[in-house]
Amino acid sequence: MTTTVTASTRTAPKPRGGVSQSIADSLVVAKRNLIRMTRIPEMVIFGLIQPIMFVVLFSYVFGGSMSIGGSTSPQVYREFLMAGIFAQTVTFATAGAGAGIADDMHKGLIDRFRSLPMARGAVLTGRTLADLVQTTLTLVVLAIVALLVGWRIHEGVPKALAAFALLLLLGYAFSWIGALIGLSVRTPEAATSGGLIWLFPVTFISNAFVDSSQMPSWLQPIAEWNPFSATVQACRELFGNPGVSPSDAWPMQYPVWASLIWSFLIIVVFRTLSVRKYRSATV
């Protein structure tokens, strides 16, 4: 008896390459980080408490002492304030992104990921996407709290959604700065400190909490050309909330365009630097 062995006519699936593989790998890593967040709920809870405290403290402690457009009304200041609080919240998520990546580095997970046939940069992209989801949840809760303390939108829902989209884009851009910091330090604690130390001057030397026209003359241009200020001013216009005094600075005259340009520029620059660092980083 003779047995004839025939080769299978089926062909092996072609390996995914390029953009499709990068997207798929990034989504897998993002899912991994989201599952991790659900198993450590205190990460989300503590991330919600801080911005809520800022809303309450700034609204009721400073609300009657700040002059906005010649008015010291607490209600006027609350509406002026909220765009700044929203922007501060999405940018402060940078520290969490950096600490998370530094923790993965410290535990050796980054080395394991690099040994797998994954798209370069997928680990970092997945991490930043997961942080973007958490930031979105935080913004939703924060917007509800803002409505409860008296904040309102006056330009309709579509423009308000556009404002929140700009905020999330800024937060995503800043998360790439956090990724680079997380890859550049040795411990999660150092990443947290490094992720916050530069955020305080960025957020406070801006138009987030006070009218930049009230700052010293040498400080005003810094505040007006701050990427953070552009997004804050764009959100105030889209929300229909009180804004800062008129300025000749281009970002303050065209804040929506300035916000988009700054955010995309930060993403391009820091994503490139982060992926390059990821290829060579060691614990």
C-alpha positions in Angstrom: 0.0 0.0 0.0 1.3 3.4 -0.9 0.3 6.6 0.7 0.4 9.8 -1.2 0.9 12.9 0.9 -0.4 16.0 -0.7 0.7 19.5 0.4 -2.0 21.7 1.8 -3.2 24.2 -0.7 -3.8 26.7 2.1 -1.4 29.5 2.4 -0.2 30.9 5.7 -1.7 34.3 6.6 0.5 37.2 5.6 2.0 38.9 8.5 0.6 42.3 9.3 2.9 45.2 8.7 3.1 48.9 8.9 0.2 50.9 10.1 -2.2 48.0 10.6 0.2 46.1 12.9 1.1 49.2 14.8 -2.6 50.0 15.5 -3.4 46.4 16.5 -0.4 46.1 18.8 -1.2 49.5 20.4 -4.8 48.5 21.1 -3.6 45.3 22.8 -1.3 47.3 25.1 -4.0 49.9 25.7 -6.4 47.1 26.7 -3.8 45.7 29.1 -3.4 49.0 30.8 -7.1 49.6 31.1 -7.6 46.2 32.7 -4.8 47.1 35.1 -6.6 50.4 36.0 -9.8 48.5 36.8 -7.9 46.2 39.1 -6.4 49.2 41.0 -9.4 51.5 41.3 -7.6 53.8 43.8 -5.6 55.1 40.8 -8.8 56.4 39.2 -10.3 57.6 42.5 -7.3 59.7 43.5 -7.1 61.0 40.0 -10.7 62.4 40.5 -10.3 63.8 44.0 -7.5 66.3 43.1 -9.3 68.2 40.4 -12.5 68.3 42.4 -10.6 69.8 45.3 -9.1 72.5 42.9 -12.6 73.4 41.7 -14.0 73.8 45.2 -11.0 75.6 46.6 -10.5 78.1 43.7 -14.2 78.7 43.3 -15.1 79.4 46.9 -11.7 80.6 48.4 -10.6 82.9 45.6 -13.9 83.5 43.8 -14.7 86.9 45.4 -11.1 88.3 45.3 -10.3 87.9 41.6 -11.1 90.7 39.1 -12.2 89.4 35.7 -13.2 92.1 33.2 -13.6 94.6 36.0 -15.9 92.3 37.9 -15.2 90.5 41.2 -18.3 88.4 41.1 -17.7 84.8 42.2 -20.0 83.6 39.4 -17.9 85.4 36.8 -14.7 83.9 38.2 -16.1 80.4 38.3 -16.9 80.5 34.6 -13.5 82.1 33.9 -11.8 79.4 36.1 -13.2 76.2 34.7 -11.4 76.1 31.4 -8.1 76.5 33.3 -9.1 73.7 35.8 -10.0 71.4 32.9 -6.7 72.0 31.1 -4.7 71.6 34.4 -6.5 68.3 35.0 -5.6 66.8 31.6 -2.0 67.9 31.8 -1.4 66.7 35.3 -2.2 63.2 34.0 1.3 63.5 32.5 2.9 62.5 35.8 0.8 59.3 35.9 1.8 58.3 32.4 5.5 58.8 33.2 5.2 56.9 36.5 3.4 54.0 34.8 6.1 53.6 32.1 8.9 54.0 34.7 7.2 51.2 36.8 7.1 48.9 33.8 10.8 49.7 33.1 11.6 48.9 36.7 9.8 45.6 36.7 11.4 44.5 33.4 8.2 44.6 31.4 9.6 47.0 28.8 12.4 44.5 28.1 9.9 41.7 27.6 7.8 43.9 25.2 10.9 44.7 23.2 11.7 41.0 22.8 8.3 40.4 21.2 7.5 40.9 17.5 5.6 44.1 18.1 5.5 47.4 16.3 8.0 49.9 17.6 6.2 52.4 19.7 3.1 50.3 20.2 3.9 50.0 23.9 4.1 53.7 24.4 1.1 54.4 22.1 -1.0 51.9 24.0 0.0 53.4 27.3 -0.9 57.0 26.2 -4.2 55.8 24.7 -5.2 54.1 28.0 -4.3 57.3 29.9 -6.5 59.2 27.4 -9.5 57.0 28.3 -8.9 57.7 32.1 -8.5 61.4 31.4 -11.9 61.4 29.5 -13.6 59.8 32.5 -12.0 62.4 34.8 -13.2 65.2 32.6 -16.8 63.9 32.6 -16.9 63.8 36.4 -15.2 67.2 36.6 -17.7 68.8 34.2 -20.6 67.5 36.4 -19.0 69.0 39.5 -18.4 72.3 37.6 -22.1 72.5 36.7 -23.0 71.9 40.3 -20.9 74.9 41.5 -22.4 77.2 38.9 -20.3 76.9 35.7 -22.3 77.1 32.4 -21.7 76.9 28.7 -23.2 79.6 26.5 -22.3 78.6 22.9 -24.2 75.4 22.5 -23.3 71.7 22.9 -21.3 71.3 19.6 -18.8 74.0 20.5 -18.5 72.7 24.0 -17.7 69.2 22.7 -15.1 70.8 20.4 -13.6 72.4 23.5 -13.4 69.1 25.3 -11.8 67.6 22.2 -9.1 70.3 22.4 -8.5 69.5 26.0 -8.1 65.8 25.4 -5.7 66.5 22.5 -3.6 68.7 24.8 -3.7 65.9 27.5 -2.6 63.3 24.9 0.2 65.6 23.7 1.5 66.1 27.2 1.3 62.4 28.0 4.1 61.9 25.4 6.2 64.3 27.5 5.4 62.0 30.4 6.4 59.0 28.4 9.8 60.4 27.6 10.3 61.3 31.3 9.3 57.8 32.4 11.8 56.2 30.0 14.6 58.6 31.2 14.5 58.0 34.9 15.2 55.0 37.1 12.2 54.8 39.4 8.5 55.5 39.4 9.0 58.0 42.2 11.5 60.0 40.2 9.1 59.9 37.2 6.3 61.3 39.4 8.5 64.2 40.7 9.9 64.8 37.2 6.5 64.8 35.7 5.1 67.5 38.1 8.0 69.8 38.7 7.8 71.4 35.3 4.0 71.3 35.1 3.5 73.9 37.9 5.2 76.8 36.1 3.5 75.8 32.8 0.1 75.8 34.3 0.5 78.8 36.7 2.4 81.1 34.3 -0.6 81.1 32.1 -4.1 82.6 31.8 -5.6 79.6 33.6 -6.3 81.3 36.9 -5.7 85.0 36.4 -5.9 87.4 33.5 -2.4 87.5 32.0 -2.6 91.2 31.5 -2.3 91.6 35.3 1.2 89.9 35.2 4.5 91.9 35.0 5.3 93.1 31.5 8.2 90.6 31.1 6.0 87.7 32.1 3.0 88.4 29.9 4.6 87.2 26.6 5.6 83.9 28.3 2.1 83.4 29.5 0.5 84.3 26.2 2.7 82.1 24.1 2.4 79.2 26.5 0.7 76.2 24.7 -1.3 75.7 27.8 -2.7 79.2 27.6 -3.8 78.8 24.0 -5.9 75.8 24.8 -7.4 77.5 27.9 -8.3 80.6 25.8 -9.8 78.4 23.0 -12.0 76.6 25.5 -13.2 79.8 27.0 -14.3 81.0 23.5 -16.0 77.8 22.7 -17.7 77.6 26.1 -18.7 81.2 25.9 -17.1 82.0 29.2 -15.3 85.2 30.2 -11.8 85.5 28.8 -8.7 87.5 29.3 -8.2 91.1 28.2 -7.5 91.6 24.5 -3.9 90.9 23.4 -1.8 91.4 20.3 -0.2 88.0 20.7 -1.2 85.6 17.9 -2.1 82.6 20.1 -4.6 84.8 22.0 -6.1 86.2 18.8 -6.5 82.7 17.2 -6.5 80.4 20.2 -8.2 77.4 18.5 -5.6 77.3 15.7 -2.8 77.9 18.2 -4.0 75.1 20.4 -4.2 72.6 17.5 -0.7 73.6 16.2 0.9 73.4 19.6 -0.7 70.0 20.5 0.2 68.3 17.2 3.8 69.8 17.3 4.3 68.4 20.8 3.0 65.0 19.8 5.3 64.8 16.7 8.4 65.9 18.6 7.9 64.0 21.8 6.6 60.8 20.3 9.7 60.7 18.0 12.0 61.2 21.0 10.1 58.7 23.2 10.2 55.9 20.6 13.9 56.6 20.0 14.5 56.4 23.8 12.4 53.3 24.0 14.6 51.4 21.6 17.7 52.0 23.8 16.4 52.5 27.3 17.7 50.2 30.0 16.9 50.0 33.7 
